[in-house]
């Protein structure tokens, strides 16, 4: 079976167009043509590869197990849809290095019905590395929004050593939409 889905966008996988779009199909005269590749008798057999080689997996000890969540919120009064994604790798120790490692990210996508310019996406990342005499943390946040002509990208990066801020930088970029 083949299913054909037609949409003006696939938020949040694809950024919405700058203005609402109206689609119409004439189902009585529409045709879906799919290419068909004929099988040739002279085709070589598929190549079979040996199992991939890799280094042995490092021994680790879990301190905080990984977790993830997906939440979809719909505010019927305002027409706002919000998607919250969390991918936390947890915290573990690489035993051979006595190194504690923690990483994770959160993503929040939001949009109002009938207002594609209200779309925003915010990504927040964190990364920590700790062992005796060594304690670093890096945090970053990127927020994307758009006007009719530009994508607006605001990013902030913060680095901490032993809980004290040692570096901070912010970027504010504007990128042309170029038909998107």
C-alpha positions as CSV (number, residue, x, y, z in Angstrom):
1,X,0.0,0.0,0.0
2,X,1.1,3.5,-0.6
3,X,-0.2,6.5,1.3
4,X,0.0,10.0,-0.1
5,X,-0.1,12.8,2.5
6,X,-0.1,16.4,1.3
7,X,0.7,19.3,3.7
8,X,2.0,22.8,3.6
9,X,4.6,21.9,6.2
10,X,5.6,19.2,8.6
11,X,6.3,21.3,11.7
12,X,8.7,20.9,13.5
13,X,10.6,18.7,11.0
14,X,10.3,21.4,8.3
15,X,10.0,25.2,9.1
16,X,6.7,26.6,8.0
17,X,6.4,29.1,5.1
18,X,6.3,32.8,5.9
19,X,2.6,33.1,5.2
20,X,-0.3,30.7,5.5
21,X,-0.7,28.5,2.4
22,X,-3.9,27.2,0.9
23,X,-3.7,23.8,-0.9
24,X,-6.3,22.4,-3.2
25,X,-6.3,19.1,-5.2
26,X,-8.6,18.1,-8.0
27,X,-8.9,14.4,-7.1
28,X,-10.9,13.5,-10.2
29,X,-8.0,14.5,-12.5
30,X,-5.0,14.0,-10.2
31,X,-2.5,11.2,-10.9
32,X,0.3,9.8,-8.8
33,X,3.1,8.4,-11.0
34,X,5.8,6.3,-9.4
35,X,8.9,5.2,-11.2
36,X,9.4,1.4,-11.5
37,X,12.9,0.1,-11.8
38,X,12.9,-3.2,-13.8
39,X,15.0,-6.0,-12.5
40,X,17.8,-6.9,-14.9
41,X,19.0,-10.5,-15.3
42,X,22.7,-9.4,-15.6
43,X,22.7,-7.6,-12.3
44,X,25.5,-8.6,-9.9
45,X,24.7,-10.1,-6.6
46,X,24.6,-7.7,-3.7
47,X,27.9,-7.2,-1.9
48,X,28.0,-8.8,1.6
49,X,30.4,-7.2,4.0
50,X,32.0,-8.8,7.0
51,X,30.9,-7.6,10.5
52,X,32.4,-4.3,11.4
53,X,35.5,-4.2,13.6
54,X,35.7,-1.9,16.6
55,X,37.5,-1.4,19.8
56,X,36.1,-3.1,22.9
57,X,33.5,-1.0,24.7
58,X,34.9,0.8,27.7
59,X,33.8,-0.4,31.1
60,X,31.4,2.1,32.7
61,X,29.5,2.6,35.9
62,X,26.1,4.3,35.7
63,X,25.5,7.1,38.3
64,X,22.3,8.4,36.8
65,X,20.5,6.4,34.1
66,X,19.6,7.9,30.8
67,X,16.1,9.2,30.3
68,X,14.0,10.7,27.5
69,X,10.5,12.1,27.2
70,X,8.2,13.5,24.6
71,X,5.4,15.9,25.5
72,X,2.9,17.5,23.2
73,X,0.8,20.4,24.6
74,X,-2.2,22.0,22.9
75,X,-3.7,25.2,24.3
76,X,-7.2,25.2,22.8
77,X,-7.9,28.8,24.0
78,X,-4.8,30.3,22.3
79,X,-4.3,27.8,19.5
80,X,-0.6,27.3,20.6
81,X,1.0,23.9,20.1
82,X,4.2,23.1,22.0
83,X,6.4,20.0,21.7
84,X,8.9,19.3,24.4
85,X,11.7,16.7,23.8
86,X,14.2,15.6,26.4
87,X,17.2,13.4,25.6
88,X,19.3,13.0,28.7
89,X,22.3,10.6,28.4
90,X,22.5,10.4,32.2
91,X,25.7,10.4,34.1
92,X,28.3,7.6,34.0
93,X,31.9,7.0,34.9
94,X,34.5,5.6,32.4
95,X,36.4,3.4,34.8
96,X,39.7,3.3,33.0
97,X,39.9,7.1,33.0
98,X,38.0,7.6,36.3
99,X,36.1,10.2,34.3
100,X,32.5,11.2,35.1
101,X,30.5,12.1,31.9
102,X,27.1,13.7,31.6
103,X,25.4,15.0,28.5
104,X,21.9,15.8,27.4
105,X,19.6,18.1,25.5
106,X,16.1,19.6,25.6
107,X,14.2,20.9,22.6
108,X,11.0,23.1,22.7
109,X,9.1,23.8,19.5
110,X,6.1,26.2,19.6
111,X,3.7,27.6,17.0
112,X,0.3,29.3,16.9
113,X,-2.4,28.1,14.6
114,X,-2.7,30.2,11.4
115,X,0.4,32.2,12.3
116,X,3.6,30.6,10.8
117,X,5.7,33.5,11.9
118,X,5.0,32.6,15.5
119,X,7.1,29.4,15.1
120,X,10.1,29.1,17.5
121,X,12.5,26.4,18.3
122,X,14.8,26.4,21.4
123,X,17.6,23.8,21.9
124,X,19.5,23.6,25.2
125,X,22.5,21.3,25.6
126,X,24.7,20.5,28.6
127,X,27.9,18.5,28.9
128,X,30.0,17.8,32.0
129,X,33.3,16.1,32.5
130,X,34.6,15.5,36.1
131,X,37.4,13.7,37.9
132,X,39.9,14.6,40.6
133,X,41.2,18.1,39.9
134,X,39.0,18.5,36.8
135,X,35.4,19.8,36.7
136,X,34.1,21.4,33.5
137,X,30.6,22.1,32.3
138,X,29.5,23.5,29.0
139,X,26.0,24.8,28.4
140,X,24.5,26.2,25.2
141,X,21.2,27.5,24.0
142,X,20.1,28.2,20.5
143,X,16.8,29.9,19.7
144,X,15.4,30.1,16.1
145,X,12.5,32.2,15.0
146,X,11.7,33.9,11.6
147,X,10.4,37.0,10.1
148,X,9.0,37.2,6.5
149,X,12.5,37.7,5.1
150,X,14.9,36.1,7.6
151,X,15.6,33.4,10.0
152,X,16.7,34.8,13.4
153,X,19.2,32.6,15.2
154,X,20.4,33.5,18.8
155,X,23.0,31.3,20.4
156,X,24.7,31.5,23.8
157,X,27.6,29.3,25.0
158,X,28.7,29.2,28.6
159,X,31.7,27.3,30.0
160,X,32.3,26.7,33.7
161,X,35.2,25.3,35.6
162,X,34.6,24.0,39.1
163,X,31.2,25.8,39.0
164,X,32.8,29.2,38.1
165,X,32.1,30.8,34.7
166,X,35.3,31.0,32.6
167,X,33.8,31.8,29.2
168,X,30.7,33.2,27.6
169,X,29.8,34.1,24.1
170,X,26.6,35.1,22.3
171,X,25.8,35.1,18.6
172,X,22.8,36.8,16.9
173,X,22.5,35.9,13.3
174,X,20.1,36.8,10.6
175,X,19.9,34.4,7.6
176,X,17.9,35.1,4.4
177,X,14.9,32.8,4.1
178,X,15.5,32.4,0.3
179,X,12.1,31.0,-0.5
180,X,11.6,29.0,2.7
